[in-house]
């Protein structure tokens, strides 16, 4: 298992290095400059580019940026907040966005697994048809439409706030107020998770129940509950975990519209703003974080495989480690 994890970590680091290199080159060869403004004279633009090292050859800029990354220094913002460290700028909105995405994933996965299992155990009955309807709606309707519906419902039942309120004791905003204000964004993001997970869970459980080892378990005299808990459920979880990893990253990176709907100061809005004003180091920092989250999530998924099914702990040649 140790060698298995070590190989995955090495692959993750190589992937991140390749992504960082491609992103850096793409941003540098893209036309335009952070200081492309008619009100800025050519002399002032040249001085600003010299100040931030943008006048140097791309290879020199790349080496300088790579050296900063090794010190966990993402550079400084050029436009949004001048000379402000990118690390500090992106980690606060990242924490908000990641918290929303993680909670939405956990809630949506729990409900989706329950509904999918219920549908698989009651095939061609009410719960199976109900699960199909939820899956179709959840996959077909985008999150911003769900957000709009929730806003309309909230006007009729003003139970929770519409606008996100970050906890700030100085302003009289408690942690409970922040949690309440996260309700609508989380519900908007979790509906698609419920639909996807329930569909996968139903399909996988039906397939597992048709397997030979389930027939053998029943032949041994195990009752329905024992077959489900000891054999069927565990095997059906493996593809579910595969889906949950990329889904978390998708929730974090794809929550832009939902964040705008509810005034959430998350990383998605900061990234779009940095791209619009060509704040290179903020864009690079945000995109590298997104990439790191994706490859690290896939790493955790691979490790989780080994704990759920020991047969997956393979290290070359099909040998168990």
Phi and psi in degrees as a GROMACS rama.xvg file:
@    title "Ramachandran Plot"
@    xaxis  label "Phi"
@    yaxis  label "Psi"
@TYPE xy
-64.6895  -44.7396  UNK-2
-64.9747  -37.142  UNK-3
-60.0587  -47.7815  UNK-4
-65.9673  -40.9813  UNK-5
-59.9627  -42.6115  UNK-6
-63.4622  -40.618  UNK-7
-66.4774  -38.6514  UNK-8
-65.3393  -42.8076  UNK-9
-62.1197  -43.3463  UNK-10
-62.6806  -37.2707  UNK-11
-63.798  -45.0732  UNK-12
-65.0129  -41.153  UNK-13
-65.0046  -39.0918  UNK-14
-64.121  -44.3901  UNK-15
-62.8537  -40.7375  UNK-16
-61.904  -43.1762  UNK-17
-65.6062  -42.462  UNK-18
-63.0502  -44.7079  UNK-19
-60.7201  -41.3394  UNK-20
-64.6918  -45.4054  UNK-21
-64.8702  -43.7195  UNK-22
-60.8707  -43.8198  UNK-23
-61.6501  -46.1994  UNK-24
-64.6793  -43.7288  UNK-25
-61.4936  -42.7341  UNK-26
-67.5639  -32.1174  UNK-27
-78.4383  -32.8625  UNK-28
-87.0723  -9.55497  UNK-29
-68.2006  133.281  UNK-30
-60.5506  150.572  UNK-31
107.076  167.247  UNK-32
-144.704  152.734  UNK-33
-58.9778  -20.1102  UNK-34
-109.341  22.7048  UNK-35
-78.0069  93.2215  UNK-36
-147.423  128.031  UNK-37
-58.253  -26.526  UNK-38
-80.244  -9.08441  UNK-39
-98.5971  124.306  UNK-40
-71.5751  163.12  UNK-41
-62.6614  -37.6197  UNK-42
-65.9479  -43.8361  UNK-43
-64.9698  -40.26  UNK-44
-61.5787  -42.5988  UNK-45
-64.3993  -39.1346  UNK-46
-65.7867  -41.2211  UNK-47
-66.3726  -42.1941  UNK-48
-64.1939  -35.6588  UNK-49
-67.974  -38.9012  UNK-50
-61.2796  -41.9878  UNK-51
-95.1428  6.2835  UNK-52
75.5804  17.1801  UNK-53
-82.0413  -5.91282  UNK-54
-88.6801  -8.74841  UNK-55
-78.8138  159.661  UNK-56
-58.5544  154.114  UNK-57
-57.9486  -40.6885  UNK-58
-62.7761  -40.3036  UNK-59
-66.1721  -43.0799  UNK-60
-61.4893  -39.1811  UNK-61
-63.7171  -45.2753  UNK-62
-63.6448  -41.6201  UNK-63
-63.8232  -43.9155  UNK-64
-66.0097  -40.9113  UNK-65
-63.132  -39.8276  UNK-66
-62.6573  -37.784  UNK-67
-65.5685  -39.8818  UNK-68
-62.0043  -36.1597  UNK-69
-64.3884  -23.3238  UNK-70
-97.3618  10.835  UNK-71
58.833  41.2055  UNK-72
-115.92  112.785  UNK-73
-89.0416  8.9406  UNK-74
89.2844  -167.433  UNK-75
-122.596  150.292  UNK-76
-67.6634  138.799  UNK-77
-95.7892  -37.1365  UNK-78
-116.428  -54.3066  UNK-79
-59.7136  -57.2362  UNK-80
-132.68  98.9677  UNK-81
-56.9489  132.964  UNK-82
63.9468  17.1214  UNK-83
-92.9668  133.566  UNK-84
-58.3904  131.136  UNK-85
-63.6632  -35.5835  UNK-86
-55.7506  -46.7301  UNK-87
-70.0989  -33.319  UNK-88
-69.866  -36.4835  UNK-89
-95.3915  -20.377  UNK-90
-77.7636  -29.2851  UNK-91
-68.3294  -51.1206  UNK-92
-64.7676  -30.0056  UNK-93
-62.7455  -40.997  UNK-94
-61.3067  -39.1424  UNK-95
-68.5005  -48.347  UNK-96
-63.3925  -43.5915  UNK-97
-65.0183  -37.6255  UNK-98
-64.7573  -43.4776  UNK-99
-61.5966  -47.2815  UNK-100
-64.6182  -41.459  UNK-101
-67.289  -43.8981  UNK-102
-65.2407  -41.7575  UNK-103
-62.1761  -38.9131  UNK-104
-66.593  -45.0415  UNK-105
-64.9725  -45.5674  UNK-106
-66.5617  -47.298  UNK-107
-63.5033  -38.3205  UNK-108
-68.3612  -42.1175  UNK-109
-61.8034  -46.1248  UNK-110
-68.1939  -41.0137  UNK-111
-64.7755  -41.3926  UNK-112
-63.8822  -41.7075  UNK-113
-63.2963  -47.9621  UNK-114
-66.0406  -40.1014  UNK-115
-64.3628  -41.6337  UNK-116
-66.2947  -40.2254  UNK-117
-63.0181  -39.7748  UNK-118
-68.0879  -40.6637  UNK-119
-66.9054  -34.6852  UNK-120
-79.7034  -12.0292  UNK-121
-130.183  54.5688  UNK-122
-60.2038  137.391  UNK-123
63.4582  22.4664  UNK-124
-116.844  -172.034  UNK-125
-55.8231  -48.7481  UNK-126
-66.6045  -29.9043  UNK-127
-68.9408  -44.4247  UNK-128
-67.2758  -38.9033  UNK-129
-62.2895  -43.1257  UNK-130
-63.4371  -38.1401  UNK-131
-63.2326  -42.6492  UNK-132
-62.1946  -45.8959  UNK-133
-60.9453  -42.6563  UNK-134
-63.7631  -43.9325  UNK-135
-64.4407  -45.9136  UNK-136
-64.3981  -45.7559  UNK-137
-64.5323  -36.8877  UNK-138
-77.8031  -32.9986  UNK-139
-83.5779  -34.8029  UNK-140
-94.0231  122.946  UNK-141
-68.7073  162.081  UNK-142
-64.4801  -31.6712  UNK-143
-70.8549  -26.4155  UNK-144
-71.0091  -42.4146  UNK-145
-59.5038  -41.0614  UNK-146
-61.5801  -40.7454  UNK-147
-63.3442  -43.5059  UNK-148
-62.2824  -41.5274  UNK-149
-64.9711  -36.2075  UNK-150
-64.2193  -41.526  UNK-151
-65.5508  -40.6883  UNK-152
-66.7868  -35.9458  UNK-153
-66.313  -32.4419  UNK-154
-63.5279  -32.8484  UNK-155
-81.2145  -31.5054  UNK-156
-130.369  80.8431  UNK-157
-72.8668  72.715  UNK-158
-92.4842  -40.8693  UNK-159
-121.01  157.898  UNK-160
-67.8003  156.068  UNK-161
-87.4005  -44.2172  UNK-162
-89.6632  137.455  UNK-163
-65.6232  133.478  UNK-164
-121.903  112.759  UNK-165
-76.5306  137.149  UNK-166
-57.689  126.514  UNK-167
-152.906  97.7429  UNK-168
-56.7046  -30.682  UNK-169
-64.3506  -29.5754  UNK-170
-99.3703  5.16133  UNK-171
78.3631  17.7203  UNK-172
-100.575  113.312  UNK-173
-86.8801  171.3  UNK-174
-63.2666  -35.3577  UNK-175
-63.1137  -39.0123  UNK-176
-62.5246  -40.1805  UNK-177
-65.0657  -42.9074  UNK-178
-62.2382  -42.8013  UNK-179
-63.365  -38.014  UNK-180
-73.8803  -13.7278  UNK-181
-86.6165  -8.28523  UNK-182
-59.5592  -52.2289  UNK-183
-65.7906  -45.1283  UNK-184
-59.8463  -39.4741  UNK-185
-65.9451  -43.2463  UNK-186
-62.8298  -38.9308  UNK-187
-62.8612  -40.7971  UNK-188
-78.3253  -31.4237  UNK-189
-79.5855  -18.6779  UNK-190
-63.4896  -41.9682  UNK-191
-66.3587  -33.6368  UNK-192
-64.8509  -44.6323  UNK-193
-56.9507  -47.0258  UNK-194
-62.7145  -46.789  UNK-195
-67.3451  -47.6432  UNK-196
-65.9989  -41.0549  UNK-197
-63.787  -38.2068  UNK-198
-65.543  -46.0824  UNK-199
-63.4809  -43.6112  UNK-200
-63.8064  -42.6915  UNK-201
-62.6487  -47.1603  UNK-202
-62.8151  -45.2176  UNK-203
-67.9716  -40.2162  UNK-204
-65.345  -40.5492  UNK-205
-62.1693  -41.9877  UNK-206
-66.1285  -41.4503  UNK-207
-64.3583  -41.1156  UNK-208
-64.8557  -20.4521  UNK-209
-91.8534  4.10794  UNK-210
-80.0947  159.361  UNK-211
-67.0228  -36.1319  UNK-212
-68.7463  -25.1163  UNK-213
-71.6776  -40.2904  UNK-214
-61.3889  -38.9564  UNK-215
-65.401  -41.1563  UNK-216
-62.5471  -40.2231  UNK-217
-67.6878  -36.2544  UNK-218
-65.9815  -27.0874  UNK-219
-76.2299  -6.91344  UNK-220
98.9713  8.8503  UNK-221
-69.5228  139.051  UNK-222
-79.6234  178.536  UNK-223
-61.7252  -40.4414  UNK-224
-66.2089  -43.5499  UNK-225
-65.0887  -40.7805  UNK-226
-62.2521  -41.5117  UNK-227
-68.6313  -50.5146  UNK-228
-73.8495  -37.7524  UNK-229
-89.9747  -22.2702  UNK-230
-127.382  -59.8748  UNK-231
-67.0891  -49.4581  UNK-232
-62.4817  -45.365  UNK-233
-62.8398  -43.5537  UNK-234
-69.0814  -32.7014  UNK-235
-72.5754  -20.498  UNK-236
-72.5635  -23.8098  UNK-237
-59.1823  -53.0072  UNK-238
-67.1392  -25.6212  UNK-239
-64.7927  -42.6653  UNK-240
-64.0131  -35.8897  UNK-241
-58.9899  -40.0993  UNK-242
-74.473  -36.8357  UNK-243
-64.6711  -34.2689  UNK-244
-60.4057  -64.4425  UNK-245
-60.8781  -28.5347  UNK-246
-65.1117  -37.1417  UNK-247
-62.633  -45.0556  UNK-248
-64.098  -39.4597  UNK-249
-62.9958  -38.0936  UNK-250
-64.7898  -40.4297  UNK-251
-71.3872  -43.5529  UNK-252
-82.8195  -21.1035  UNK-253
-107.358  20.5184  UNK-254
-95.753  16.3376  UNK-255
-57.4623  -51.4255  UNK-256
-65.0343  -42.4323  UNK-257
-63.2095  -40.8179  UNK-258
-62.0939  -40.7178  UNK-259
-67.6141  -37.3693  UNK-260
-58.5948  -44.1096  UNK-261
-108.913  13.2724  UNK-262
64.224  36.8371  UNK-263
-86.6822  120.165  UNK-264
-79.3699  66.5435  UNK-265
-94.2788  -178.487  UNK-266
-71.8032  -30.2657  UNK-267
-60.9461  -44.6235  UNK-268
-67.5004  -37.9955  UNK-269
-63.9939  -39.4392  UNK-270
-64.5847  -44.3523  UNK-271
-62.8833  -41.5084  UNK-272
-63.1388  -41.8611  UNK-273
-66.346  -35.2196  UNK-274
-68.1364  -41.4148  UNK-275
-63.0934  -39.0677  UNK-276
-96.569  2.73965  UNK-277
56.1326  46.8608  UNK-278
-82.6823  89.3826  UNK-279
-55.1477  -49.2016  UNK-280
-71.4646  -31.6933  UNK-281
-68.2052  -43.4796  UNK-282
-61.7061  -45.8135  UNK-283
-61.7059  -44.6568  UNK-284
-61.8067  -44.3458  UNK-285
-66.2914  -44.831  UNK-286
-66.9854  -35.6292  UNK-287
-65.9733  -37.1231  UNK-288
-64.3995  -44.264  UNK-289
-57.8849  -45.5299  UNK-290
-64.244  -42.7369  UNK-291
-62.1869  -41.2105  UNK-292
-62.1836  -39.6892  UNK-293
-66.6556  -51.1134  UNK-294
-69.3286  -33.6068  UNK-295
-69.4346  -36.184  UNK-296
-62.919  -44.2305  UNK-297
-63.9689  -33.1432  UNK-298
-63.8866  -46.0165  UNK-299
-63.671  -35.4921  UNK-300
-63.0795  -44.8027  UNK-301
-61.5308  -41.4469  UNK-302
-66.9181  -40.6116  UNK-303
-62.2473  -33.7418  UNK-304
-53.1444  -45.9499  UNK-305
-62.9459  -32.1546  UNK-306
-80.2352  -33.9837  UNK-307
-75.3802  -42.8202  UNK-308
-133.003  100.646  UNK-309
-57.3631  -19.4109  UNK-310
-65.5773  -18.7449  UNK-311
-85.0435  -8.46742  UNK-312
-76.9676  74.9262  UNK-313
-108.801  138.369  UNK-314
-129.262  91.6486  UNK-315
55.0216  157.076  UNK-316
51.9173  11.2635  UNK-317
72.1567  19.4369  UNK-318
-92.2696  140.499  UNK-319
-76.7171  139.021  UNK-320
